[in-house]
Amino acid sequence: MALFLLLVLVAVALGIIGVAAHGLGYLLFIGIVVLVADIAIAAARWSRRSARHAGR
């Protein structure tokens, strides 16, 4: 959970810097990619965890 929150904070920070600083728009796209990857990893973990408990 701590890794999830850390990656979300990094994505938000990169997005803010990318929007605020002229010429650093690529940081916004990197932040979006990090956020999407983080959500995908979290979804995979949660679906794996719920699949293990479904057999009970």
Contacts in CASP RR format, 6 or more apart in sequence:
PFRMAT RR
TARGET T0000
AUTHOR 0000-0000-0000
METHOD contacts of the structure
MODEL  1
MALFLLLVLVAVALGIIGVAAHGLGYLLFIGIVVLVADIAIAAARWSRRS
ARHAGR
4 38 0 8 1.000
4 41 0 8 1.000
4 42 0 8 1.000
7 34 0 8 1.000
7 35 0 8 1.000
7 37 0 8 1.000
7 38 0 8 1.000
8 35 0 8 1.000
8 38 0 8 1.000
10 31 0 8 1.000
10 34 0 8 1.000
11 31 0 8 1.000
11 32 0 8 1.000
11 34 0 8 1.000
11 35 0 8 1.000
11 38 0 8 1.000
12 31 0 8 1.000
12 35 0 8 1.000
14 27 0 8 1.000
14 28 0 8 1.000
14 30 0 8 1.000
14 31 0 8 1.000
14 34 0 8 1.000
15 27 0 8 1.000
15 28 0 8 1.000
15 31 0 8 1.000
15 32 0 8 1.000
17 24 0 8 1.000
17 27 0 8 1.000
18 24 0 8 1.000
18 25 0 8 1.000
18 26 0 8 1.000
18 27 0 8 1.000
18 28 0 8 1.000
19 25 0 8 1.000
19 28 0 8 1.000
21 27 0 8 1.000
END
